[in-house]
């Protein structure tokens, strides 16, 4: 019986290439954002990300944090008339409803759990 030739279309290739490129671009943007800021650190712990931002004397109630599926935006008042804003893009989707933030010793610590794409099921 003859084998069926490989049936990968040009559209399939283009879509796969775009997904790969988008993932690489997001990782590059995240590295750029961290590299450009002296006041932020981003760590990947496997199951979650952690973002640390130096707040100085800013009142935590004035900090605005926005989270989307793969990004974080933090706005902090720089002075009475200006805002300082930082954005971070992540390669893996986030569990937005589980994101937490706290301030300790002048540092804003934001914990961003990753969305689990799959989970291991134990067989009993």
C-alpha positions in Angstrom: 0.0 0.0 0.0 1.5 3.4 -1.0 2.1 5.9 1.7 0.3 9.2 1.7 2.7 12.1 1.0 3.3 14.7 3.7 0.3 17.0 3.8 1.6 20.1 5.4 0.2 23.2 3.5 1.9 26.5 3.1 -0.8 28.1 5.3 0.1 25.5 8.1 3.8 26.4 7.7 3.1 30.2 7.8 0.9 29.9 10.9 3.5 27.8 12.7 6.3 30.2 11.7 4.3 33.2 12.9 3.6 31.5 16.3 7.3 30.7 16.7 8.3 34.2 15.7 5.7 35.8 18.0 7.0 33.8 21.0 10.6 34.8 20.3 9.6 38.4 19.9 7.7 38.4 23.2 10.7 37.0 25.0 13.0 39.6 23.4 10.6 42.4 24.4 10.6 41.1 28.0 14.4 41.0 28.1 14.5 44.5 26.6 12.1 45.9 29.2 14.0 44.4 32.1 17.4 45.4 30.6 16.3 49.0 30.2 15.0 49.4 33.7 17.3 49.7 36.7 14.3 49.5 39.0 12.7 46.2 37.9 13.6 42.5 38.1 11.7 39.8 36.3 12.1 36.1 37.4 10.7 33.0 35.9 10.1 30.2 38.5 8.6 27.7 36.1 5.0 27.8 37.4 4.9 31.6 37.9 6.7 34.8 37.1 7.8 37.4 39.8 8.3 41.1 39.0 10.1 43.2 41.6 9.9 47.0 41.2 11.6 49.6 43.5 8.8 52.0 44.7 10.8 54.3 46.9 8.4 56.4 48.9 5.4 56.0 46.7 2.0 55.3 48.4 1.0 51.7 47.4 -2.6 52.9 46.9 -1.4 55.1 44.0 0.1 52.2 42.1 -2.0 51.0 39.1 -1.4 47.4 38.0 -3.1 46.0 34.8 -2.7 42.4 33.7 -3.8 40.9 30.4 -3.3 37.3 29.1 0.5 37.8 28.5 1.4 41.2 29.7 1.7 43.4 32.8 1.6 47.2 33.0 2.5 49.1 36.1 1.9 52.8 36.5 3.5 54.7 39.4 3.3 58.4 40.1 6.7 60.0 39.4 5.6 63.4 40.9 2.4 65.5 41.1 2.0 65.8 37.4 3.6 62.7 35.8 3.4 58.9 35.8 6.1 56.4 35.4 5.0 53.3 33.4 6.6 50.0 32.8 5.2 47.1 30.6 6.4 43.5 30.6 5.4 40.8 28.0 5.5 37.1 28.9 5.9 34.1 26.7 3.3 32.1 28.5 -0.3 33.0 29.4 -1.1 34.2 32.9 -3.8 33.3 35.3 -5.0 36.9 35.6 -7.4 36.2 38.5 -4.6 34.7 40.6 -2.1 37.6 40.3 -1.1 39.1 43.6 0.9 42.2 44.6 2.4 43.4 47.9 4.8 46.0 49.1 7.7 45.2 51.4 10.7 47.3 52.2 10.0 49.8 49.4 9.7 47.0 46.8 6.6 46.1 44.9 6.4 42.3 44.5 4.0 41.1 41.8 3.4 37.3 41.5 1.9 36.2 38.2 1.0 32.5 38.1 1.1 30.9 34.7 -1.9 29.3 33.1 -1.5 25.5 33.3 -1.9 24.2 29.8 -2.1 20.6 31.0 -1.9 18.7 34.2 -0.8 15.3 35.1 -3.6 13.0 36.2 -2.8 10.3 38.7 -4.2 6.9 38.0 -5.6 5.1 41.0 
